[in-house]
């Protein structure tokens, strides 16, 4: 084409530029790097000049050819990215929902950077601004997680939340559960991964974000179980008013037990706390008092501070609760019943929502 342009001064024909675009697509699909390809085009241009000063038609044709070639290349690259993103979304859905053969899932997991492990754990984050793949907030989380779990973290946005899948029980990572444990998550740079993930979410989305960590479960099929636990922990945190920034499913195991028999829980709430409705202002203020009292570890001074009351006013409210319910918050046996009923009220959103 360049030889003809040199001889005749004509412009490249549309079909010639289309051929460049097609060749650009084929080059991208074959894995060639664009700078080298552009360099080859420019070398061909220099060869066509044969040491002469470039006439305008020749240089114009060369520029148009290179632009068309690069356009085709990028078009194929975009298509490849779209296909990869679609495959990644499909894999993520299969992984988190437990769909498909576990052996096949394990094979696909390696292709997406999740190395084989005896068990996996999932943490899920939500923030005021929904997470989107490739967004600045997600990139900031990725930077915080760099080096964690030897690069084996799978991070993806799903339904506005940010999902982090990680092999559990790696050397140097923690184990166990409970408020002092690591819930089986790995550690990165001396900091266990759920806490590191929560820090990344705060860095990427600001205050107000919440991370819930599921427990580790064996095999790649255990990802779905850990993911379900993490989602359940997020829901419980919202219903119970936990502020985070990190909640663990291992610390919340009592709540699914309480909600398993909703009718029995509703009966407990109404039987124990129903009389609070006779208090001034209804059950709400006294139930709020019980919540603050138990959240403060039954320390009156701390509960009063949280409620912006004097200790004397708090003591009066506790005495009123004892009078109405016949359950003394200061008595260990009564306290257990009151605290369980108070948790049930929070789970059932009583008294805002009536119970049968």
C-alpha positions in Angstrom: 0.0 0.0 0.0 2.8 2.4 0.9 4.6 1.7 -2.4 1.4 2.6 -4.3 0.9 5.7 -2.2 4.4 6.7 -2.9 4.0 6.2 -6.7 0.5 7.7 -7.1 -0.2 9.9 -4.1 -3.5 8.3 -3.5 -5.1 7.8 -0.1 -5.6 4.4 1.5 -8.8 2.7 0.4 -11.5 1.9 3.0 -11.0 -1.8 2.5 -7.2 -1.4 3.1 -7.9 0.2 6.4 -10.4 -2.5 7.3 -7.7 -5.0 6.5 -5.4 -3.2 9.0 -8.2 -3.3 11.6 -8.7 -7.1 11.1 -4.9 -7.6 11.3 -4.9 -5.6 14.5 -7.5 -7.9 16.0 -5.6 -11.0 15.0 -2.4 -9.6 16.5 -4.2 -8.9 19.8 -5.7 -12.4 19.9 -2.2 -13.9 19.2 -0.8 -11.9 22.2 1.5 -9.5 20.5 2.4 -6.3 22.3 1.1 -3.1 20.6 4.4 -1.1 20.8 6.3 -3.7 18.8 3.6 -3.8 16.2 3.5 0.0 15.9 7.3 0.0 15.6 7.0 -2.6 12.7 4.6 -0.3 10.9 6.9 2.7 11.3 9.9 0.6 10.1 7.9 -0.3 7.0 7.2 3.4 6.5 10.9 4.2 6.7 11.7 1.5 4.3 9.2 2.9 1.8 10.8 6.3 2.1 14.1 4.9 1.0 16.0 7.7 2.5 13.9 10.4 0.9 12.0 13.2 2.6 8.6 12.0 3.3 5.9 13.4 0.9 2.7 14.4 2.7 0.5 11.6 1.1 2.9 8.9 2.3 3.0 10.1 5.9 -0.8 10.6 5.9 -1.3 7.1 4.7 1.1 5.7 7.3 -0.6 7.6 10.2 -4.0 6.4 9.0 -2.8 2.8 8.7 -1.3 2.8 12.2 -4.4 4.4 13.7 -6.6 1.8 12.0 -4.4 -1.1 13.1 -4.4 0.2 16.7 -8.2 0.6 16.6 -8.6 -3.0 15.6 -6.1 -4.1 18.2 -8.0 -2.3 21.0 -11.3 -3.5 19.7 -10.2 -7.1 20.1 -8.6 -6.3 23.5 -11.9 -4.8 24.7 -13.8 -7.9 23.6 -11.3 -10.1 25.3 -11.6 -8.1 28.5 -15.4 -8.4 28.3 -15.2 -12.1 27.8 -12.8 -12.5 30.7 -15.1 -10.4 32.9 -18.1 -12.5 32.0 -16.2 -15.7 32.7 -15.0 -14.2 36.0 -18.5 -13.2 37.0 -19.8 -16.7 36.1 -17.1 -18.4 38.1 -17.7 -16.1 41.1 -21.4 -16.9 41.1 -20.7 -20.6 40.9 -18.2 -20.4 43.6 -20.2 -18.3 46.1 -23.5 -20.1 45.4 -21.9 -23.6 45.4 -23.0 -24.4 41.9 -21.3 -27.1 39.8 -18.9 -29.9 40.4 -16.4 -29.0 43.2 -13.5 -30.6 41.3 -14.2 -28.4 38.2 -14.6 -25.4 40.4 -11.2 -26.0 42.0 -9.6 -26.2 38.5 -11.2 -23.0 37.5 -10.2 -21.3 40.8 -6.5 -21.5 40.0 -7.1 -19.7 36.7 -8.6 -16.8 38.6 -5.8 -16.6 41.2 -7.2 -18.6 44.0 -4.7 -21.3 44.8 -5.7 -24.8 46.2 -6.1 -25.0 49.9 -7.7 -27.3 52.5 -10.3 -24.7 53.4 -11.5 -21.2 52.4 -13.0 -18.3 54.2 -15.0 -15.4 52.9 -15.3 -11.8 54.1 -18.0 -9.4 52.7 -17.9 -5.6 53.0 -20.7 -3.1 52.4 -20.3 0.6 52.4 -22.5 3.7 51.7 -21.2 3.8 48.2 -21.7 0.5 46.3 -18.5 -1.3 45.2 -17.9 -1.7 41.5 -15.1 -3.8 39.9 -12.2 -1.5 38.9 -13.5 1.5 40.9 -11.0 3.7 42.8 -12.4 2.5 46.1 -11.8 -1.2 45.1 -8.3 -0.4 43.9 -7.5 1.1 47.3 -8.7 -2.0 49.0 -6.4 -4.1 46.7 -3.4 -2.0 47.6 -4.0 -2.6 51.3 -4.3 -6.3 50.7 -1.1 -6.5 48.6 1.1 -9.3 49.9 -1.7 -10.9 52.0 -2.0 -14.6 51.8 0.9 -14.8 49.4 -1.2 -13.0 46.7 -3.9 -15.7 46.8 -6.8 -13.3 47.7 -9.7 -13.3 45.3 -11.4 -9.9 45.4 -14.6 -9.0 43.5 -17.6 -6.8 43.6 -21.0 -8.5 43.8 -24.4 -6.8 44.1 -22.7 -3.6 45.4 -20.7 -5.4 48.1 -17.1 -6.3 48.1 -16.3 -10.0 48.4 -12.9 -11.3 49.6 -12.2 -15.1 49.3 -9.0 -16.4 50.8 -7.4 -19.8 51.6 -7.7 -20.5 55.3 -5.1 -22.1 57.6 -2.0 -20.9 55.7 1.3 -21.0 57.5 1.6 -18.0 59.7 -2.1 -17.4 59.7 -4.4 -17.6 62.7 -6.9 -20.3 63.6 -9.9 -20.7 65.8 -12.7 -18.3 66.4 -14.3 -16.3 69.0 -13.7 -12.7 69.8 -10.0 -13.2 70.3 -9.4 -15.6 67.4 -8.8 -15.1 63.7 -11.7 -17.2 62.5 -9.3 -19.3 60.5 -8.3 -16.4 58.3 -4.7 -15.9 57.1 -2.4 -13.2 58.3 -0.7 -10.6 56.2 2.3 -8.7 57.5 1.4 -9.6 61.1 -2.2 -8.5 60.7 -4.9 -11.1 60.2 -6.7 -10.8 57.0 -10.3 -9.9 58.0 -9.0 -6.9 60.0 -6.7 -6.0 57.1 -9.6 -6.2 54.7 -11.7 -4.0 57.0 -8.9 -1.5 57.1 -8.8 -1.5 53.3 -12.5 -1.0 53.1 -12.2 2.1 55.4 -9.4 3.4 53.2 -11.5 2.8 50.1 -14.9 3.9 51.2 -14.4 6.0 54.3 -16.1 5.5 57.7 -19.3 3.7 58.0 -18.3 0.6 56.1 -18.8 -2.8 57.7 -17.0 -6.1 57.1 -18.4 -9.5 58.1 -16.2 -12.6 58.1 -17.5 -16.1 57.7 -15.8 -19.1 59.2 -13.5 -21.3 57.2 -15.0 -24.4 55.6 -13.2 -27.3 53.9 -12.7 -27.5 50.2 -13.6 -25.1 47.4 -17.2 -26.0 48.1 -16.8 -24.5 51.5 -16.6 -21.0 50.0 -20.4 -21.0 49.6 -21.0 -21.9 53.2 -18.6 -19.2 54.4 -20.1 -16.6 52.1 -23.6 -17.4 53.4 -22.3 -17.0 57.0 -20.8 -13.6 56.1 -24.0 -12.4 54.5 -25.9 -13.6 57.6 -23.5 -11.8 59.9 -24.0 -8.5 57.9 -27.8 -8.9 58.2 -27.5 -9.5 62.0 -25.2 -6.6 62.4 -27.7 -4.3 60.8 -30.6 -5.7 62.8 -28.7 -5.5 66.1 -27.1 -2.1 65.4 -23.5 -3.3 65.5 -21.2 -0.6 64.2 -18.2 -2.8 63.3 -16.0 -2.2 61.5 -15.6 -6.0 61.7 -18.1 -8.6 62.8 -17.4 -12.4 62.7 -19.9 -15.1 62.1 -18.0 -17.2 64.8 -19.0 -14.6 67.4 -22.7 -14.6 66.4 -23.5 -18.3 66.4 -26.0 -17.9 69.2 -28.3 -15.7 67.1 -29.2 -18.2 64.4 -30.1 -20.5 67.3 -32.4 -17.9 68.8 -34.1 -17.2 65.4 -34.5 -20.8 64.4 -37.8 -21.0 66.3 -39.4 -17.6 65.6 -42.6 -18.4 67.4 -40.8 -19.5 70.6 -38.6 -16.4 70.5 -41.7 -14.2 70.1 -43.3 -15.9 73.0 -40.2 -15.3 75.1 -40.1 -11.6 74.2 -43.8 -11.0 74.9 -43.8 -13.0 78.1 -40.7 -11.4 79.6 -40.7 -7.9 78.1 -44.4 -7.4 77.3 -45.1 -5.8 80.7 -42.7 -3.0 79.7 -45.4 -1.5 77.5 -47.0 -0.2 80.7 -44.0 2.0 81.4 -44.0 5.7 80.7 -43.4 6.2 77.0 -44.1 2.5 76.3 -41.6 -0.3 76.1 -39.1 1.6 73.9 -37.2 3.6 76.6 -36.9 0.7 79.0 -35.9 -1.7 76.3 -33.2 0.8 75.2 -32.0 0.9 78.9 -31.7 -2.9 79.0 -29.8 -2.9 75.7 -27.3 -0.3 76.8 -26.9 -2.1 80.2 -26.1 -5.4 78.7 -23.9 -3.9 75.9 -21.9 -2.2 78.7 -21.2 -5.5 80.4 -23.8 -4.7 83.1 -21.6 -1.8 84.3 -24.1 0.9 85.4 -21.7 3.9 85.0 -20.9 2.9 81.4 -24.5 2.2 80.5 -25.5 5.6 82.0 -22.8 7.3 79.9 -24.1 5.6 76.7 -27.6 6.7 77.5 -26.6 10.2 78.5 -28.2 9.7 82.0 -27.0 9.9 85.5 -26.3 6.7 87.3 -29.2 7.4 89.6 -31.6 7.8 86.7 -30.3 4.5 85.2 -30.8 2.8 88.6 -34.3 4.0 88.7 -35.1 2.6 85.3 -33.6 -0.8 86.2 -35.7 -0.9 89.3 -38.8 0.0 87.2 -37.9 -2.9 84.8 -37.7 -5.2 87.8 -41.1 -4.0 89.1 -42.9 -4.4 85.8 -41.3 -7.7 84.6 -40.6 -9.4 88.0 -37.1 -10.0 86.6 -34.2 -8.3 88.3 -31.4 -7.2 86.0 -28.9 -7.5 88.9 -29.7 -11.1 89.6 -27.6 -13.6 87.5 -30.5 -16.0 86.8 -32.9 -13.2 85.9 -30.3 -11.4 84.0 -29.8 -14.3 81.6 -33.5 -14.4 80.8 -33.7 -10.7 80.4 -30.7 -10.5 78.1 -31.9 -13.3 75.9 -35.3 -11.7 75.6 -33.7 -8.3 74.9 -31.6 -9.9 72.1 -34.8 -11.5 70.8 -36.6 -8.1 70.7 -33.7 -6.6 68.7 -33.8 -9.6 66.3 -37.6 -9.3 65.8 -37.6 -5.5 65.8 -40.0 -5.4 68.7 -41.8 -3.2 69.7 -41.6 -1.3 66.4 -43.1 -4.4 64.7 -46.0 -6.2 66.5 -45.6 -9.8 67.4 -48.3 -12.4 67.1 
